[in-house]
């Protein structure tokens, strides 16, 4: 496994759960997202697997708008 997976210290289920929480927060300001961010958020909504990198980007998007 890559270093990022090991460094994140998370499981696929815990990443999905955190992603769902972040997506709920991001939904409140979805009209402010850039087209690239909006496309990414849509992909994550329907993804079966959330990578640590995707989760980090979701966190960044949330932090950018809060």
SULUR-V266727 format. One record per residue. N is the residue number from 1. RES is the residue in one small letter. SS is DSSP state (A for helix, B for strand, O for the rest). Layout:
N_RES_SS + N_RES_SS
//
This chain:
1_x_O + 2_x_O + 3_x_A + 4_x_A + 5_x_A + 6_x_A + 7_x_A + 8_x_A + 9_x_O + 10_x_O + 11_x_O + 12_x_A + 13_x_A + 14_x_A + 15_x_A + 16_x_A + 17_x_A + 18_x_A + 19_x_A + 20_x_A + 21_x_A + 22_x_A + 23_x_A + 24_x_A + 25_x_A + 26_x_A + 27_x_A + 28_x_O + 29_x_O + 30_x_A + 31_x_A + 32_x_A + 33_x_O + 34_x_O + 35_x_A + 36_x_A + 37_x_A + 38_x_A + 39_x_A + 40_x_A + 41_x_A + 42_x_A + 43_x_A + 44_x_A + 45_x_A + 46_x_A + 47_x_O + 48_x_O + 49_x_O + 50_x_O + 51_x_O + 52_x_A + 53_x_A + 54_x_A + 55_x_A + 56_x_A + 57_x_A + 58_x_A + 59_x_A + 60_x_A + 61_x_A + 62_x_A + 63_x_A + 64_x_A + 65_x_A + 66_x_O
//
